[in-house]
Amino acid sequence: MGAMPDPTDADTNAAIWKSEEVARTFAAQSEQREQQRREQLTLVARLLPFGPDDAFTFLDLGAGTGAASRAILAEYPRASAILGEYSPQMTAEGTRAMSAFDGRFRYVELDMLAPDWSLVGPAPLDAAVSALSIHHMPDDRKRAIFGEVYAQLRPGGWYVNFDPIRAPDTEKGLEAIWERVNDRYDPQAPHARTHRTAQEQARYENHIRYMIPLQPQLEWLRAAGFTNVDVFWKRLDWVIYGGSKPL
Ligand SMILES: C[S@@+](CC[C@H](N)C(=O)[O-])C[C@H]1O[C@@H](n2cnc3c(N)ncnc32)[C@H](O)[C@@H]1O
């Protein structure tokens, strides 16, 4: 078993995600969380500009156990997924969770901090998505990844990201409003916040470490060359945004 992360580390991300215990917990909770995210994962899939009979290949960055990939593969029966992931523990859990799609997906070892894009393959990607992974990157990597994804896409290809955000620094009080409203939807949340296990606390600290407001991320997409950049969905601190590479 991997060591439990020490929350006082400067960056606990790798220790957390490369822990068998965290991967197992994440996988055990994935069905419930996928149900809670169903509408959003379906929207990520439907934003991709394909018909039900189109064959295409997409990359899922920071794929984890494959929630976004499963939503897209279910929506498009002829699509194939490349799941980019750097944690062997998450990859092992995901390979099991993806078994209904055997033959239509492959995991590649991709560290978003220093990706070897040659592992993704020589062909330009038709689309790329990410869910709950970009917010784990320091800002310089968030920005760079958008440019790197752009370079991997074929002209006309889309990139869609589903992620949590922070309120803008200028909007004092907004995060408290988001929390109050979120708590109305999840009445257990206030108790859960004040009764975290050590693992939950470490994961929470890791979850928020590099989380930032929305606007710079949209600007970085545009700076990378993406057009049709939009926030396609937003609910409090959760967003789906993306754009396309011009033809
Ligand atoms: C919150 S999980 C989300 C997983 C999945 N995308 C989902 O929506 O269920 C974050 C994932 O990002 C992965 N991740 C974090 N840092 C990474 C990095 N530097 N390179 C590749 N994957 C990374 C983790 O291993 C983990 O699987």
The ligand as a MOL file (V3000), in Angstrom:
LIG
                    3D

  0  0  0     0  0            999 V3000
M  V30 BEGIN CTAB
M  V30 COUNTS 27 29 0 0 0
M  V30 BEGIN ATOM
M  V30 1 C -10.2850 14.0230 -9.0210 0
M  V30 2 S -9.5570 12.7860 -10.0100 0 CHG=1
M  V30 3 C -10.5940 12.8830 -11.4540 0
M  V30 4 C -10.5770 11.6280 -12.2680 0
M  V30 5 C -11.5580 11.5910 -13.4380 0
M  V30 6 N -11.1540 12.5120 -14.4760 0
M  V30 7 C -12.9560 11.8520 -12.9790 0
M  V30 8 O -13.5330 12.8710 -13.3660 0
M  V30 9 O -13.4980 11.0280 -12.2470 0 CHG=-1
M  V30 10 C -8.0370 13.5340 -10.5450 0
M  V30 11 C -7.2270 12.6320 -11.4460 0
M  V30 12 O -6.1580 13.3980 -12.0110 0
M  V30 13 C -5.0100 12.5990 -11.9880 0
M  V30 14 N -3.8380 13.4540 -11.9940 0
M  V30 15 C -3.4620 14.3460 -11.0260 0
M  V30 16 N -2.2910 14.9020 -11.3410 0
M  V30 17 C -1.9020 14.3500 -12.5270 0
M  V30 18 C -0.7650 14.5120 -13.3440 0
M  V30 19 N 0.2500 15.3330 -13.0120 0
M  V30 20 N -0.7060 13.8060 -14.4900 0
M  V30 21 C -1.7050 12.9550 -14.8320 0
M  V30 22 N -2.8040 12.7360 -14.0900 0
M  V30 23 C -2.8990 13.4340 -12.9420 0
M  V30 24 C -5.1220 11.8040 -10.7100 0
M  V30 25 O -4.2620 10.6840 -10.6820 0
M  V30 26 C -6.5880 11.4570 -10.7090 0
M  V30 27 O -6.8270 10.2650 -11.3940 0
M  V30 END ATOM
M  V30 BEGIN BOND
M  V30 1 1 1 2
M  V30 2 1 2 3
M  V30 3 1 2 10
M  V30 4 1 3 4
M  V30 5 1 4 5
M  V30 6 1 5 6
M  V30 7 1 5 7
M  V30 8 2 7 8
M  V30 9 1 7 9
M  V30 10 1 10 11
M  V30 11 1 11 12
M  V30 12 1 11 26
M  V30 13 1 12 13
M  V30 14 1 13 14
M  V30 15 1 13 24
M  V30 16 1 14 15
M  V30 17 1 14 23
M  V30 18 2 15 16
M  V30 19 1 16 17
M  V30 20 1 17 18
M  V30 21 2 17 23
M  V30 22 1 18 19
M  V30 23 2 18 20
M  V30 24 1 20 21
M  V30 25 2 21 22
M  V30 26 1 22 23
M  V30 27 1 24 25
M  V30 28 1 24 26
M  V30 29 1 26 27
M  V30 END BOND
M  V30 END CTAB
M  END
